Amino acid sequence: MEKKRIVISGASGFIGSELCRYFASRNYEVIGLVRSIPDKTIPNTLFIKHNLGESVPRGVFSPGTIFVHGSYVRSTQKINSSELNISGSEKLVAAARENACSRIVFLSSFSSGSDASSAYGKEKYAVEKFFEGSDGLVLRLGWVAGKGGSFYKVYERIIKGGTLPLIGGGNQPVQLLAVSDLGPMMEKAIAGNLNGLFFVAQTEAVSLRDFAKLIWNKQNRKGRFLSIPYFLAKIAAGMAGNLKIPFPVDKENILGLKDAKPREVDSFLKKVDFSIVSPGEILEKENLFQ
Ligand SMILES: NC(=O)c1ccc[n+]([C@@H]2O[C@H](COP(=O)([O-])OP(=O)(O)OC[C@H]3O[C@@H](n4cnc5c(N)ncnc54)[C@H](OP(=O)(O)O)[C@@H]3O)[C@@H](O)[C@H]2O)c1
């Protein structure tokens, strides 16, 4: 039987590389779009160079291809990142549709919204619009747990123990999902021709503070919290940004934290017949308690 082709943008990233590994193991023909060819190969994955905003090389998309859009330009890159994220995504979607791709999937975020405080949330919302239609699926992801991405940076800081600064007291709700669950869920959603917009994460939200306590308990570590008001964190991040001093969070992160609220995820989980377990089980699944 002919293999189904899946094209994944952002294939060198935390989530993109995991999706390449998963779909390659499920006998798909995987094409990963990357800014530069990674040193580390992924079995059965062909990397092709692509920068957001550029035309997609001929032959990448073909009738019936599944396209998963996971590339994202950070605001720290010295370019107009917002403009590039939006116009570059529109170009990719247009190319996918011109070439009769069967499904287009966008990795959006809980932060997405027309009224989001962060530029990140507003960009995601703008890009989601290109994925509207019977071929489109928008997955607004919670915080993706695994050995990479923004999650792992925070996780590494928490396991150190000691004093943990918590912006806004750390009462923001967190809904996690294991990065290794994303491929199987996405495969089911695609096979079921699911379209529309869904929040994807564990059902129960925990506070960032409780999440840190859970990790300390599991790792037999001790730590204490230092609560930092939003306005102080914003001033410090702004100053560090202007002076180009490394700082653990930027203004965008702080705005995202301020907007965080629990989301309804059951409609997606039911549709793909999947249950996402407690934060502890997600961390076990990703081998983060070794
Ligand atoms: N991680 C999470 O918890 C989470 C939660 C919700 C939504 N998401 C969304 O999921 C997507 C993937 O996230 P991630 O955590 O895997 O992020 P990531 O590791 O930073 O991956 C981003 C990818 O985008 C690529 N990229 C950066 N600038 C580019 C450009 N100018 N042109 C083309 N590609 C470019 C990166 O390539 P390089 O390797 O060359 O930099 C990388 O492959 C993002 O859209 C993110 O917003 C993530």
The ligand as an SDF file (V2000), in Angstrom:
LIG
                    3D

 48 52  0  0  0  0  0  0  0  0999 V2000
    5.8280   23.8390   23.5770 N   0  0  0  0  0  0  0  0  0  0  0  0
    4.6250   24.1520   24.0270 C   0  0  0  0  0  0  0  0  0  0  0  0
    4.3180   23.9680   25.2120 O   0  0  0  0  0  0  0  0  0  0  0  0
    3.5930   24.7270   23.0840 C   0  0  0  0  0  0  0  0  0  0  0  0
    2.3130   25.0060   23.5780 C   0  0  0  0  0  0  0  0  0  0  0  0
    1.3530   25.5360   22.7200 C   0  0  0  0  0  0  0  0  0  0  0  0
    1.6550   25.7580   21.3880 C   0  0  0  0  0  0  0  0  0  0  0  0
    2.9120   25.4850   20.9260 N   0  0  0  0  0  0  0  0  0  0  0  0
    3.1940   25.7780   19.5080 C   0  0  0  0  0  0  0  0  0  0  0  0
    3.6910   24.6130   18.8590 O   0  0  0  0  0  0  0  0  0  0  0  0
    4.6390   24.9990   17.8440 C   0  0  0  0  0  0  0  0  0  0  0  0
    5.9490   24.2450   18.0820 C   0  0  0  0  0  0  0  0  0  0  0  0
    6.4090   24.5660   19.3920 O   0  0  0  0  0  0  0  0  0  0  0  0
    7.7710   24.0290   19.9850 P   0  0  0  0  0  0  0  0  0  0  0  0
    7.6490   24.0480   21.4490 O   0  0  0  0  0  0  0  0  0  0  0  0
    8.1630   22.7860   19.2880 O   0  0  0  0  0  0  0  0  0  0  0  0
    8.7510   25.2350   19.5750 O   0  0  0  0  0  0  0  0  0  0  0  0
   10.2520   25.1920   19.0510 P   0  0  0  0  0  0  0  0  0  0  0  0
   10.9920   24.0450   19.6180 O   0  0  0  0  0  0  0  0  0  0  0  0
   10.7760   26.5740   19.2750 O   0  0  0  0  0  0  0  0  0  0  0  0
   10.0750   24.9580   17.4790 O   0  0  0  0  0  0  0  0  0  0  0  0
    9.8010   26.0070   16.5940 C   0  0  0  0  0  0  0  0  0  0  0  0
   10.2110   25.5780   15.2140 C   0  0  0  0  0  0  0  0  0  0  0  0
   10.0300   26.7080   14.3220 O   0  0  0  0  0  0  0  0  0  0  0  0
   11.2040   26.8450   13.5280 C   0  0  0  0  0  0  0  0  0  0  0  0
   11.4300   28.2210   13.0840 N   0  0  0  0  0  0  0  0  0  0  0  0
   11.8640   29.2810   13.8110 C   0  0  0  0  0  0  0  0  0  0  0  0
   11.9860   30.3620   13.0270 N   0  0  0  0  0  0  0  0  0  0  0  0
   11.6600   29.9710   11.7700 C   0  0  0  0  0  0  0  0  0  0  0  0
   11.6210   30.6200   10.5050 C   0  0  0  0  0  0  0  0  0  0  0  0
   11.9450   31.9030   10.3770 N   0  0  0  0  0  0  0  0  0  0  0  0
   11.2370   29.8970    9.4270 N   0  0  0  0  0  0  0  0  0  0  0  0
   10.9200   28.5900    9.5310 C   0  0  0  0  0  0  0  0  0  0  0  0
   10.9420   27.9090   10.7110 N   0  0  0  0  0  0  0  0  0  0  0  0
   11.2990   28.5910   11.8040 C   0  0  0  0  0  0  0  0  0  0  0  0
   12.3310   26.3970   14.4540 C   0  0  0  0  0  0  0  0  0  0  0  0
   13.4720   26.1310   13.6920 O   0  0  0  0  0  0  0  0  0  0  0  0
   14.9540   26.2010   14.3330 P   0  0  0  0  0  0  0  0  0  0  0  0
   15.1440   24.8720   15.0320 O   0  0  0  0  0  0  0  0  0  0  0  0
   15.8300   26.3960   13.1550 O   0  0  0  0  0  0  0  0  0  0  0  0
   14.9590   27.3690   15.2840 O   0  0  0  0  0  0  0  0  0  0  0  0
   11.6830   25.1700   15.0920 C   0  0  0  0  0  0  0  0  0  0  0  0
   11.7750   24.0620   14.2490 O   0  0  0  0  0  0  0  0  0  0  0  0
    4.8010   26.5200   17.9390 C   0  0  0  0  0  0  0  0  0  0  0  0
    3.9700   27.1230   16.9970 O   0  0  0  0  0  0  0  0  0  0  0  0
    4.2960   26.8270   19.3430 C   0  0  0  0  0  0  0  0  0  0  0  0
    3.7600   28.1220   19.4370 O   0  0  0  0  0  0  0  0  0  0  0  0
    3.8960   24.9730   21.7350 C   0  0  0  0  0  0  0  0  0  0  0  0
  1  2  1  0
  2  3  2  0
  2  4  1  0
  4  5  1  0
  4 48  2  0
  5  6  2  0
  6  7  1  0
  7  8  2  0
  8  9  1  0
  8 48  1  0
  9 10  1  0
  9 46  1  0
 10 11  1  0
 11 12  1  0
 11 44  1  0
 12 13  1  0
 13 14  1  0
 14 15  2  0
 14 16  1  0
 14 17  1  0
 17 18  1  0
 18 19  2  0
 18 20  1  0
 18 21  1  0
 21 22  1  0
 22 23  1  0
 23 24  1  0
 23 42  1  0
 24 25  1  0
 25 26  1  0
 25 36  1  0
 26 27  1  0
 26 35  1  0
 27 28  2  0
 28 29  1  0
 29 30  1  0
 29 35  2  0
 30 31  1  0
 30 32  2  0
 32 33  1  0
 33 34  2  0
 34 35  1  0
 36 37  1  0
 36 42  1  0
 37 38  1  0
 38 39  2  0
 38 40  1  0
 38 41  1  0
 42 43  1  0
 44 45  1  0
 44 46  1  0
 46 47  1  0
M  CHG  2   8   1  16  -1
M  END
$$$$
